[in-house]
């Protein structure tokens, strides 16, 4: 079935990943109490920063996403990232392909780079150029599970340090979906004076038991793979990470989307045997991820999501939401089973200057990465009202 909702606008802009090392003179202290210095952050930018350094839109990515939000990967970008294992693998896999929000970012698009300076950084704990379990420590080995426990607030504080180093004074809006939306909410609570508005999409204020349970299955799949070796593997735990991704894919889509896309169709698999089309699809998705993402990073980021609760050490959840005093657009998805629309409605209900809009789609949670025309229709009036 052809996926709908894509904006057909050619974008020949090249993707270019930048790298910066933060906390070179003092340690960053994680919420866990652990310390780390010389933290590397990979990021991409689109557009030009104005003289007053206040035309910034910050885009936050989801679990297995990265800073490649827009632009096309070319040979120059592949060479630029060659020394970064998983970023290099990703670039080769997605050569000549646009970023995950490319239809929304660029000249004349929703996040118009003729007017705004758009930034997307790879989060701490990931494996796409920013420091994480797959990074090399001072002894010349991978950190693996010795990397500090990472939370969503850590991700945001390190993003803030990045922006400080770039001399950015003000952010017009912070936007992101899923884990990206969790970062958006933390931005509103940690640095409210720096930002003018927020757009959390398909996310939650506190990770639900349902979402935690789904993550448990994925994490157990990785940890129970003998190849994982308590996180000290030299070869990826392929079976475990693949199964984790396959389980997650079921929560990213919907029963309706699977019915429409696959039905009970049969097709030949790589072994030459006949199987259900949906089975081959899930195998394909699992294989793709193991070829571009680190298993320990998956565990770290899944743990960070499970630990996400904006009320932690702040008070009662509704009161914490009520303390956010920024123009807010909450976007839910009517078929999202991972972060149901009711979660976005609850967020919007308790933030004072907030409105709720909904994507209508059979694609489930992933609709925020598919239904670009709806995203533009819902977000543009908000941008016109609050940041233009």
N, C-alpha and C positions, 0 to 999 in steps of 0.2 A: 504494500500500500504506500502510495506517495505521501510523504509528510507535508502538511499544509502550513501556512502561516509564515513562510520565509519571504523576506523582502529581497527582491531581485535587483540589487544595486551593485554594480561592479566596483570593487575596491582593489586597486593595484598597489596600495601602500605596502611597503615591506615591513615585516616584523623585525624588531631589533631588541634583543635582550641586553640590559645593562646590569652590571654587578657592582655592588658596593660593600665594603666591610665596615660594620658598625661596632661600637663598644671596643675600640682599640686601646683605650687608656684605662678603662675600668670595666669590671664585670657587669653584665646584665643579671639581675636577680629574678628568677622565675617565681611565679606564685607558689611553686613547690618548695621554694627556699634554695634550690640549686642555682649554681652560678655558671656563667659562660661568657667568654670574651671573644673578640674577633668573629662576630656573627656576620655571615655573608647573606645578603639579600639580593635576589634577582628580581628585576622589574622592567616593565615596558612602559613607554609614554607615547602619547599621541597628541598632536597639536603643539602649540607654543605657550609657554608660561608668560603671562603679561608682566608689565613693569612692577605692578604692585603685588605680584605673586599671590593672587586671590581668585583666579579663574579656574580652580582645580575641581575636577570630579574624580573621586576615588572609587574604583571598582574592586570589589572583594570576591575572590573565587571560591568554589566549592571543594569538596573532599579531594577528588583526584584531578582537579583543575590546576591551572598555572597562570603565569603572567601573560600568556599569549592570548589576550582578549580580542585583538584585532590585527589586521595586516596579514600578509602572506609570507610563509617561510620560504626563503630562497637559499641558494648555495652559500651566500655570504653569512647568513644566519647559522647555517649548519656548521660552518667553519668557526664562527664566533663562539659557539657553545660546545665545541668538540671535546673539551676537557671535563665537561660535566656529564657523567655517565647517563643518567636517566633523561636529562634534558636533550642530550644528543640523540638518544633512542627515540624520544618523542618527535624531535625535529625530522628525523629520517622517516618516521612513520607518517607524519603529516606534511611532508614536503609539498610545497606549492599549494597548500590549503590555507584558508583563512582562519582567524581566531574564533573562539567559541561564542563571542558576542559581536563579531564583525558586522553583521547587518545593523547594529545599533550604534557603532562607534566609527566616526569618520566625517569627512567634509559633508555638510548638509544633512547628516543623519541625526538621529535622536540626540545622542551625545556629540554635538557638532564640534569637530576639532578645528573649525574656522574660528570658533569662539572660546572653546574650553580646552584646558590642558588635562587630558585624561591619563590617570596613572593606575596601573594594576601591578601589584607585587606578589611574588610567590611567598606563601606563608611559612613561618618558621615551623620546622617539623616535617615539611614536605621534602620532595627529592628533585625539584626542578630548578636547581641553582641556588636555593636558599639553604641555610644550615639545617641539618636534620640527621636522623640515624645513619643515613648512607654517606654522610660527610666524613672526611678524614680528620682524625684527631691529631694531637701534638706528637703522638708516638708513631704516626704514619699508618695507623689502622682505621677502619671504619668505627664510628662511635657505636653502632648497633644499639643495644639497650642501655648503654651508659650515657646516651644523650639525655639531657634533662627532660623530665616530664613537662609537657607543653599544654597550656590551656588557651582558650579563645582570647582571654585578656592579654596573655603574653603576645599572641599574634598581633593584637591591636597596638600594644605599647611599642613593639618593634616597628610596625608600620609608621607610628608617630615619630620615632627616631629617624626613620628614613626620610620622612617629609621635612623634619627639622634640618637634616643634613642637606636637603635640596632647597633650603631657605623658603619653604612654602609657609605662608602666613595664615591662609584661610581656605577652607574647603566649601565649595558651593553645595555639594551633596555627596553623601556616601551611599552607594548602592551595591547590592549583592543578593544572591539567592542561596538557599540551603545553608551550609556552613558559612557562606559569604554573608547571609542575612544575620547570622549570629554575631559576626564581626561588626556589622552595621549597628546593631543594638548596643554593643559594648562601646563603640565609638561615641554614641550619644550620651552614654553614662560616664565615660572616662574623660572625654574632651569636648564637652558641649559648647564651650566658648570658641572652639576652633572651626566648628561646622555650622552651616546654615540650615540644612535639612537632611532628612534620611529617607531611604527607600528600601526597607527590608522586604524580601520576596521569598515566599514559600519556605518559611523558617519557623522557629519557635523561640519563646522567651526562656524556656527551660526544657531540656531534652526529655521527652515523654517516656514512660515505661515501655510503650510500644516501640519507639525508635531505639531505645536501649536494647530491647530484646532482639530486634532485627540485627543490630550491630554485634550482639553476642554470638549469633550464628556465624557471622562473617569472621569475627576474631577467633572463634574456636576452630573454624576451618583452617586458618593459617597456623595457629599454635599446635594443632593436632597433626599437622603434616610433619612426618619424621625429618624431612629436609630442612625444616625451620631451625632445628638444633638450638632451641632456647634463644633464638635471635642471632646466633653467631654463624650463620650460613655463609658459604662462599658462592653457592649457586642458589638462585631464588627457589623458595618452596612453591613450585609451579602449581601443583595440584591444589594446595590450600588457598593460594591467592586467587586462582581461577574460580574456585568454588565460592569464595567470598564475593567476588564480583558478580557471579551468576545470581547468587541470592539477593544481592543488592539491586540488581537490574529489575527483579520482580517488584521491588518497592518503588523503583523510579518510574515505572510505567503503571498501567492499569489493566484490569481484566478486559475492559472494552477495547483497549488498544491492541492487546494480544489477540483477541478474537478477530479484530478487523485485519490485522497484519498477517496472522498465521492460520487462523482457523484450525482445521485438523489436517492441513496439507502435509504431504510426505515429500522428502527429497533425499538425494544421495549425499552421504557425508564423505569426509576425506578418505575414509577406509574403504569406500565403495559400497557400504551398506546403506540401507534405506532407514531413515528415522524421521520423526516428526520435525517439521520445519522449525518449530520453536526450540527444540532441543539443539539443533544445529546453530541457531542464532545465539543461544546462551553459551554454547561452547566457544563460538567465535568471539563473543564479548569477553569471556574469561581469558582467552588466548591473547587478545589485544592488550588487556591490562597488564598481564605478566610480562609482556614485552616492552612496557614503558613505565612501570611504577614499582617502587620498592615496597616489599611486604611489611617491613618494620615501620616505614612511614605510614602505611595504611593503618597499622595498629595504633600508632601515636595519635594520628588525627581522629580516628574513631573514638579513642579514649577522651580526647579533648571535647568532642561533640557530646559524649555521654556525660561529661563533667559540666557541660554548659548549663548555667542557671544564673540569670542576671541578678537574682535576689540574694545569691550567696554573699554573706557578710555585709549585706546592705539593708535587709529588712524584708517585709512582706512583699510578695511578687507584684500585686496590683498597685501597691504604693510606690514601688520602684518604677514601674511603668509610668505612673502618674507624675513622677518627678521629671520625666523627659519633657522639656519645654521647647521642642523644635517642630517645625512643620514636618509632618510625617505622612508618607503614602505607604500603606501596607497592601501588598498584593498577594492574594491567595489563588489557588487553582482548584476548580470545582471537583476534579477527579484525583487529587493528590491523596494517596493513602499513607505516605510517609509523614508529611506535615499537613494534616487536613486543614481545609479552609477555616474551620472553627478556631484554630490556633492563631491565624492572622486576624480574624475578627476580634478575638480577645485582646490582642495587642492593640489594635486600633481603638477598641472601646476604652481602654485605660490610659492611653496617651492623649493629653488634652487637645492638642492641635493636630488631629489625625483624621485621615479618611481611609476607607477600605475600598479596594477595587478587586475584581475577580477575573481571572483568565478562564474562559470556557473552552475546554479541550478534553479530548479523550486520551491524551498522552500522559496524564498523571503528573508526578513531580517534575519530570524532565520538560514539561511544557515551557518553563521559563528559558530553556535552551532551544526551543523549537518555534513557539508561537510569537515570532518577532513583530509581526504586524499588530497583534493585540498588545504586546508590551509597549510599543510606540504609542498606540492610541490611548492607553491608560496612563502612561508616564508623561507625555508631552504637555498636557494641560497643567499638570503639577509643576513642571519645570518652568513653564511660561508664567505661572502665577508667583512662584517663590524665588526663582534664581535668575530670571532674565533681566 
